[in-house]
Amino acid sequence: MIVRVIGYIGIAILLLLSMVGVLVGLRRGDWHGVAISLLAIMLFAFFAVVLRQGAKREREPQREKIADSWYGESVTSFFVNCALKSLDGRIFLAGAVLSWLFALLALCCPAAVALDPAKANVVLFTLWPAVSFVWFVLIKGSRGFETNIVSILLILAGTAVPFYLAYF
């Protein structure tokens, strides 16, 4: 219960920050920033809906797993047993770490990564791992959480999106 309340508080704070990002982007005419902030707002709304659905499931007398495989498992178990032990999971995790590193460098030392911190690059690289995680679960879940060349290529493409947007 307390974890869910903390989740709602975190979502509310991030939602407010994303709304500020939309306003700042509109004032500066930064349409990439507006688009990314709107994407983040949609993502946070999705997270709130998932938290609410989880609360409903917990109240049910017979709590079963949603489906076979990794659906319904804890996030920690999912990361340890699925993401860290598969090639596409390692690609996702490496992309997330690299994205956060670029966000930090774009904020602290933009010349090192040739990015303009005034644009939405910092926001893009900071928030993209959350979008990439949803993409990872979507791709892996639709293929029965099995690693194959298609899932590897799709996850690699999803991980590369912020770099493509920032540099091309």
Buried (B, 14 or more C-beta within 10 A) or exposed (E): EEEEEEBBEEBEEBBEBBBEBBEBBEEEEBEBBBBBBBBBBEBBEEBBEEBEEBEEEEEEEEEEEEEEBBEBEEEEEBBEBBBEEBBBBEBBBEBBEBBBEBBBBBBEEBEEBEBEBEBBBBBBBBBBBBBBBBBBBEBBEEBEBEBEEEBBEBBBEBBBBBBEBBEE
